[in-house]
Amino acid sequence: MQYRKDRKGSELSILGYGCMRFTRKGSGIDIDKAEKELMTAYRNGVNYYDTAYIYPGSEAAVGEIFERNHIREKIKLATKLPQYLVGNRAALDRYFNEELSRLRTDYVDYYLMHHLTDVAMWEKLKKVGILEWIEEKKQNGSIRNIGFSYHGNTENFLKILQDYDWDFCQIQYNYLDEVSQAGKAGLQAAAAKGLAVMIMEPLRGGKLVNMLPEAAKQAMKESARNWSPAEWGLRWLYNQPEVTVVLSGMNSVEMVEANCRTASEATAGAFTAEDFETLEKVTCAIREKEKVGCTGCRYCMPCPKGVDIPGIFRSYNTMFSESKSAGRRQFIQTVGLTREPGFASQCIRCGKCEQHCPQSIPIRDKLQEADQALRPLPYKIAIQAARAFMYRKSK
């Protein structure tokens, strides 16, 4: 296992264990199976384990397994504040204390504000006293490092990044999402500030392994590397020195062992020109199914009416490269739940965007097409309800 350092000099395994996808058994987690997987990872050098309040049964299972095997002090534990449920100062302690109880510990090594999609969510937390609360917990040692996980656009990520002296952040990033969400720009900005950067969805929930088109698989087979699809995705991330930890939701001993082998071999800067060419063929094969030839260059932005053109097209394309539900879920996270929404319905067809598009995309027409696909009536209602809940006034 190889390690990279966080901003305080602690060594973290470049492979982290994402504890969201444990195998279920009946109404709960198959804890014996999860224990074999976690302990296999531990014995292979993995020292970073990531869970969250809303992962059903995960915190309790992780706490029991680590206590049972007496390794709590030997690993780095990360969990997350369900900030979308917080309406007042008292809720901060209530959720945190519940998490400590589940995890059977009196401190968390890496604590995140979970699922920020907009700077407004962070501003709301500030109003209920999060800054003072964080300082209190860091002073008494119950939180060692503070960070946030993110699912919005690049602009809001950079605002949150600059607004507080964070220790680390967690972003969705992979070779298909290089310019979406926080993206490479966010990764590099965080690293430039000295933050450790944890990567989630390195394989898009397994889709970059199990849902590759035949042309993409063939491109990988033709490479002299003899890497599996999972290795291509992980090694692309490890190739970047700004990446600190790559989280993988491993749910078999075989998967743990395979990912640990990759993490023991891959180094930053090891990719060759031929490797990048292979992945370019792979991404092209994936995008052949897409509906809009948007590259995410953002020359069309800013829209005078606030329409998130690249975010909408990215989500629309995901509906066809993965599934309708995946595209709509991405749309909700990156467009629908931002404080100032960027819906296509805000477009006034001024045409300014089309004047700057290098791909000559008929943006106005495609936005209308995408909106109809991404926001059928049930989704419109769900988004409206979610927005009302998330942006309710704090009491």
N, C-alpha and C positions, 0 to 999 in steps of 0.2 A: 504494500500500500504506500502511495505517495501522499505527501502532506503539503499544504500551503498555509501561510500564517494569516491570522486576522490582524486588525489594526493594533492590538495590544501584544502581539507576538505569540499568541497561542497557536499551536499547530493543529490543524483540522484535516481530517482525511478528505481527499478530493472527491471521494464517493461518500455521500450521505444517505442515510436510510429514511425514506419518506414513509411514514407510518399511517397512511390513509387507506391503503388497499390490502389490509390483512384479510385472509380468507374467513368468511363467515361460517358459523356452525349453529344451526338453529336460529335463535334470536340474538346471538352474540358472536363474539370473535372466537375462532378456534385457537385458544391460547397456547396449547401444546405445540401446534404447528408454528404459530408465530414465534414461540420461544426458540424453536430449532433454527428458524430463519434469522432471528435477531442475533442469536449467539454464534451462528456461523459467520455472520458479518463481523461481529466483535472479534472473534478469533482470527479473522483475516485482516484486522487493522482498522475497521470502520469505527470512528469515535464520535460521529455527529448523527443525532437521531431527532427527527422532526415530526411533531404531532400538532394537534390543535383541539380546542374546546369542542368544536362541532364535528370532529371525526367520530362517529358513533363507537363508543367503547374503547377507542384507541388510547387515550391518556391512562385509563385504568389498567389496561392490558400492559402497556409499556411500564407503568409504575410497578405492577406486580412482578413482571419478568425481571426487571433490573434489581428489585429488592431480593427476589428469590435467588438470584445469581451473584449478589453482593458486588455489583459493578457500578453503582451510581456514581461514585467518586472518580471512576476511571473513564467516564464518557462525558460528552457534551450534549446536554438536553435542550431542545428548542420546543417551545409551544407558543400559543397565540391568544391574544385578547380578542374576544368577539366584539369588536368595536361597534358593529352595526346593532348590537343589543344594548349598548350603554346609553343611558339617558341622564345619568347624574353621577356625582362623585362617589356615592356609596356603592354603585354598581361596579366600579373598578375593583374595589377590595373584595366584593362578593364573588365575582368571577375568578379573580386571581387566587383567592384562598381555596375555592373549590378545585381549581386546577392543581394546586399544591397537594391537596388531600388525595386527589385521584392519582397523582404521580408519586405519592409517598416520599416527598422530599420537602425541604424547607427553602430551596432556591432553584431558580431557573437560569441556566447558563446564557441562553439566547431567547429573548422575549420579543415577540413581534406584534405590532398593530396589524390585525388580520384583514386582508382583502380590501385595502384602500384602492379606490378607483378614481378619486378626485381629491384635489386639495381641500375642497369644502368639508370632506369627512374628517380630515386632520384638524381643520379649524374648529369643527364642532367638538372634537375631543379636547382641544385646548380650552374651550369655554367651560367644560365641566371639570377642569383642573388637572389634565393629564400631565402637564409639565412638572407641576409640583409633586404629583404622585410618583412619576418616574424617578425624580430626584430622591424622594424619600426611600423608594425601594432600592435604588442603587447605593444609597448611603448605608442602609441596614444589611446589604448583601444578598437580599432575596432575589434581585435581578442583577446579573453580572454584565450583560450586554443588551442594548435596546435597538430594535430595528423595526422594519415594516415589510409586509408583503404587498405586492402591487399588481393590479390588473386593469389599469386605465391606459391613457395615451401618453406619449413621450413628454408632451408639454407639462402635463400635471405631475408626472413623475419628477421632472427636474425641479419644479416648484417645491414639492414636498422634500426632496433631497436637500435643497438649499435652505430650508426653513428651520432646520434643527440639526444639532450635532449628533447625528446617528452613528452607531457603531457598525451596523451592517444593514443589508436589505436583501429581499428575496424577489426575484422576477421570473416571469415565464420567458424562456429564451431557448431557441433551437435553430437549426439551419433553415427551417421553413418560416420561422418568426423573427428573422434577423432585423426587420424594420418595423415590426408591429409591437404594440404595448410599449414597455420601456425601451426595448430594442437595443441594438448595439450602442446607440448614442447614450442611452441610460446606463448601460453597463460601464462604458468608458468614463462617464461623468462620475459615477459612484466610486470607481477604482481610483480616479484622480484625486478624490477627497480622502482616500485612504480607507474606504469602507471595504469590509469583506462582502462579497456578492455570492449569495446562494441561488442556485438555478433550480426552478421547478419546471415540470413538463418538458424535460430534455428530449423526450420521444413522443410528445403530444399524447400522453396517456396510452402509449403503445401503438399509436396509429402509424408512426414512422417505422414500425416493425411489421405490424399485421395487416396494414391497409395499403401497402405500396403497390402501385401498378406494375405490371410485368416489365415494362420498359425500364423502370427504376431498378427493379431487382436485377435485370440483365446488365445494367451499367455497373452495378456493384460486383457482379460475377466476373465481368471482363477486367476488373482491376487486378493488379498483381498482389494487392494487399491481403486478399482472402479474409476480409473482415465481415462479420455478420452485420445486418442492418442496425442492430443495437450498438455495436461497436462504432460504426460510422457516426452515429449521432453523438455518442459520448465522447469519442476522440475529437470530433470537431469542437466541442466545448473545452475539453482539456487542452486543446491547442492554443487557447487564448489565456494569457497569463492573468488577465483581469478577473477570470472566473476563480472563485475560491473553493466552493463545494458544489457538486452536482447531485441533486436529490433524485433517488430512484425508488419508486413504490414497488419494491420487490416482494413477491409472494410465493416463491419457491426456493428451496436450497440451491437448486441448479442455477437459477437466475442470480442469486447472491454470489455464488462462486464465479460465474462467468463475468459479472460486472466487477468483482474484486480483481480478477485477472487483468481486465482492461485497465483498471485504476492503478495497477502495479506497473504497467508498461508505458502508458501514454504520458507524453511530456509536452510542455508548451513549445510551440514553434516547430513541431515535428512534421507538420503537413507539408507535402510537396506540391508543386504546380499540378502534377497529375492527380493528386488527391482532390484538390479544389475543382479540377475539371470533372472528375467523377461525380462529385456532389452537385455540380452545376447541371449535369445531365439528369441526375435524380430529381432535382427540384423542377427542372423543365418538364419532365415526364409527369410529375404530380400536378403541375399547373396547366397541363393540356386540358384538364377537365374544367378549368375555371371559366367563369362567364365574362369576366372583365380583365383586360390586359393591364391592370394597374400594378406598377412596380413598387409603390409606396414611396416614390421620390419626394412627394409633398410639394411639388412646384405649383399645384393647384391651390395651395393654402397660403394665407388664411382666407376662408370664405367670409364675405362681409356679413352673412347671416348666421355664421357659426356652425354650418354643416360640416360634420367630420367626414369628408369625402373618402380619404384613404381607409379610415376605420370601417365605414359602411361597405366599401368594395372588398376589403379583406374578409369581413364576415360573410358577405354574399358568396365569395369564392369558396370559402370553407364549406358552405352548404353542398357544394358539388365535388370538392376534392375529398371530403370526409363524409359528412351527413348533414341533413337539414337541422337536426337538433344541435349538432356541434356548432354550426354557423350561427344559429339563433342564440345559443348560449354565449358565444363569443361577442355577439352584437350587444346583448344585455350588459355584459361586463364592461366592455370598452366604450360603448356609445350610450346605451339606454340609461345607465345609472350614474353618469357624470352629473355634477351639480348643474352645469349649464349644458343641456343635451344638444347633440349635434344631429338631430333627425333630418332625414331627407325632405320631410314635409316642410321644413323651414326654407327650402330653396325657393327663390323668386325668379329663377331662370334668367339671371342677368348675363350669364355666359362668360364671366370673367375667368372662371376656372379653365374653361376650354381653350382660352387664348394662350395659356401657359403649359398645357399638357403635352409633354414630349411624345406621348403615344397616340395623340390625336383621338382620344376616347370621347365619344359623344356623352359627356358626363351628365348633362341634365336629364337625358332620356334614361341612361343607365341607373341614375339615382332613383328615379321613379320605379323602375323595374325592380331594383334591389329592395326598396322599401316595401313593396307589395309582398315580396317573398319573405323578408325578415320579420315583418310585423303584421301577421294575420291578426284578426280581432282578438282571439284569446291572449296573444302575446302583448298586444297593446294594453289590454286590461291589466295583465300581470305586471308589466313594466310600470304602469301608472300607480298601482298599489304599492309596489316595492319602493318607488321613489317617494311616495307619501310617507312610508314608514321610515326610510333611511334619513330623510331630511326633515323629520318632525322636529319641532322645537324642544330643546332640553328644558326640563323642569328643575 
